[in-house]
Amino acid sequence: MTTTLSNGILTATIADLGAELLSLSDAGGRELMTDADPAYWTGHAPILFPIVGRLHGDRYRLGDTSYVMPQHGFARRRNFAKVAQDDTSATFALADDAETLSMYPFAFVLHVEHSLEGATLKTLVSVTNSGEQDLPASIGFHPAFAWPLPYGGAKEAHRMMFSDAEAGTIAEIAANGTISANPRPSPLEGRVLHLTDRLFEDDALVWDPVASTSVSYGTESGRQLRVDFPGMPRLGVWTKPGANFVCIEPWDGIADPEGFDGDIFDKPGIRRVAPGETHRVAMSVTLVG
């Protein structure tokens, strides 16, 4: 099942599966998201929960017990219940059940709200600890935007402008998908990332931490997308060479350090959510120009 929101400026389509944004188009019907070519990646904009990235050996430890958890968690593969909707907003919910408890023995309620305001799509994700013990959780966004955008300009003319100056290094992703102890040089030229397939031959670019709170994406003279992510401490940028998309991924978690074997509560990027408390993160996408 899908839900469509529209305000005459943007139209968004969201799936019950993962509460995932499938499509975002402008008033002329031009698609701003990935073509989801199965030769590369069929995702669109999954919500990452309760982890971001890959665990060492796809396992985590809680006390003396080990649990299997797939990359980016399980929320993107679960059907959410739609709990509210009007013309321009919809809210979806996922709660623990027998299947989630088998890999993540915690009580939770995860809400995803998508809303349109003018030329902006806002996505708010919140997790509430509905249990009686602390909840370990990370949340991430993974939207894949059309590359090139449908406003003219070759792929190689597209770039990302970071809102703030960034450090001179970024994280290095190891062969097994975890984070190497050895950083790599940043590919930024000033605050600009000039997009080429070559950048992604060794997987994603990961800023940990990221100083910026927004990134503008597009050609220098054409219409652009501005992705705002205030309060999110990390950012991934990813594609597969040859694909017609690029992901701009604000995260509050991150993959395990290479060789990590500590408790889940000691994993970098994990938030400890107390019983009855709610952890919230937000991202917005604005069509500019």
N, C-alpha and C positions, 0 to 999 in steps of 0.2 A: 504494500500500500504506500501511496505517496500523498503529500500535502503540497498545495501550491499557494504561495503568497504573492500578492501584487499590489503595487501602489501607483501604477502608471509610469513610474521611472525605472523600477527594477522588478523583475519577477524571479522568485526563488522556488525551487522544488526540493522537498525534503522527503527522504525515505523513512519509514518506520524502522527499518533495519539500521541500527546504529545511530538513529536520529541524524543521518548523514545528509548534508547538502549535496544534491545531485546536479543541480543546474542553477546558474545565476545569469540572467540575460538582461540587456538594456531595453529601453522603450522601443527600439527598432527590431527587437528579437535576436540581436547578436549575442552569441554565447560567449561568456567570459571564463568558463571553467574548462577543464580537460575534456578531450574527446574520448577518454577512457579506452584507448586502443588496447585490446588484450595482448598485443605483441609486446607491450611495455608494462602497463599497470592499469587495472580496472577500477582502482579506487577513485574517489572524487574529493571527499573532504572528511575522512573519518575522525571521530572523537577518540582520543587515546586515554584509556583508563583501565585499570588502576596504576599502570606503569607507562612510562614513555621509553621507547627504545627496546633493546634486547638485554635479557638477563644472561649472565655467564652460564652457559650450558642450558639456557632456557629454564632455569630453576632458581628459586629463591628459598632462603631458610628463614623459618619462624621458630625461634627457640631450637628445639632438637628435631623439628620436622621439616622436611623438604617438600616443596610444591612445584609443579610444572606450570609455567605461564608463558603463553606465546608472546612474540614481539608485539609491543604496543598494547598489551592487555586484551581483554575480551569484549569490551563494550561495543566495539565496531562490528562484532559478529552476533549481536543480540538484538532481538526485536524490542523496541521501546513501546510503551503505551502513550497515546496522545491524550494529554490531560487538559489541554486548553487550546482554543483556536479562535481567531477572528480573521478579517481580510488580510491583515498585515503582520500577524504574529502567530506562532504556535509553540507550545511547550510539550516536551516529551519526558517520560520518566522510566527509569529502570531500577528495580530493587533486587536485592539478593534473593536467590532461590537455590534449590538443591544443586544445580549445575555450577553456579558461581561459587557456592560454599565448598565444593570439592577442590577448587583450585585457589580460593581466596576466602578463608574462613572468618569473614567479617560481615556484619549487618550494615547495609548502606542503602541510601536512596540517591540516585544520580538524576539530576534534571538538566535538560538541554533546551534552551529557549532561543529560537531564531525570530528576529523581528526586522521589519523594514521601516526606516525613517528617512524620507527623502531619497537621496542617492546612496544611502548607507544600509548595508546589512549588518546587524549586530547579532553576535552569538554569545550567550552567557551560559556557562556550565557551572553547576554547583553540585557538590557531594555532601550529604548530611550523614553523620554517623548516627545510625539508629540503634546501635548496639550498646553494650555495657563495657567494652574495652576500647582502648585507643585504636584508631583506624589508620593504617599506612596507605597513603595515596599520592599519586601524581596525575596531572591532567595535561593533555597536550592537544593542539590543533594541527591539522594536516591538509589544508586546502590546496588543491592543484589547479592552477590558473592556466588558461590558454596561452601557449607560447608558439607563435606570436599572438598578440591580442588582435581582435577583428577591426582594427582601425588603421591598417596600412603599416608599412615598415617591415623590413626583414627580421628574421629571428635574431641575427647578429646585431641589429640596431637596438634591441631591447636591453634594459639595464635595471638595476635596483639602486635607489638612493636611500642610504641609511640616514635617520634623523640626527644621529650623533656620531662623534668620532669613536672608533672602536680600537681595541688593542691590536698589536701587530701579529698576533698568532691566533689560530683557531684550533679546536680539538681535532685530533687524528682518530679516525675510526679504524679499529683493528680488523683483520680479515674475518674474525668471527662475529663482527657487529658490535662489539663492546668498544669502550673508549681507551685508546692507548695512553700510556703515561707521557708520551712524547708529542708535544703539539706540532703543528705545521704552520708555515707562514700564511698570513692572511692574504687572500687574493684581492682585497679592496684596493682601489686607487683613490686615496682620500676617503670619501664616504661612498664611492660608487663601485658597484659590482657589475662589470661588463659580462653579460651572460654568453657563454659558449658551452657546447657539449663537453669540451675538454676538461672543464672545471669539475665534472662529475664522474670522471673515469674511475676515481677511487672512492665512490659513494658520496654521501651528503657533506655539505659544509656546515659546521656546527660552531656557533659562537656561544661560549660558556665561560663567563657570563656575556650577555649582550647589554651594551649601554643604551642602545636606541630603544625608543618606545613606538616607532613606526618605520615602515619601509614603503617607498613609492616605487611602483613597477610599471614599465612601459617604455616607449621610445621617448626621446627628449622632447619632441615637438608634438606628439600625439596625445590622445586621451590616455589616462593612467589609472591604475588602481592603487589606492593607499590602504595599507594594512596596518591598523593600530592595535597595539598589544600592551597597554600600560600595565606595569606590575609583573610582567612575565620575565623571568630572569635569563632565559635561553632562547636561541633561535636556530632552527635548521633550515637550510635551503637545499632542495634536492630535485633531481630528475634522473631519468635514464637516457644516456646519449642516444639521440635520434627521435625521442618522443616529442609530442607537441604539447607539453605541459611543463610547468615549473611550480614546485611547491614552496610556499612560504609558511613556516611551521613554528609558531610560538609555543614554547614548552615551559612548564614549571618543573618537570622532571628530566631525566636523561638516562641513557643506557648505563649499564654497570661499568665501572672501571675494569680493565682487562684483568682477569684472574680473581675478581672479587668473590669472596665466600662468606661475607658477614651477614648478620641478621638483616631482614627487610627494613627494619627501622633505622639501620645504619647506612642504607643505600643512599648515595648522593641524589638529591632532588626529592626525596620522600617527605611529604608533609605528615605530621602526626596530628590527626584530627581527634579531639577529645569527644567522649560520648555526648550527644546532643548538639555538638557544634557543626557548622557548615563552612566548607572551604569553597570559595568562588573564584573563577577566572573569566576573563572576557576578551573577545577579539572582535574587531569590526573591519569591514571592507567597504571602501567608498570609491565610487566612480567619479573621477575628477576630470574636468575639462569639457 
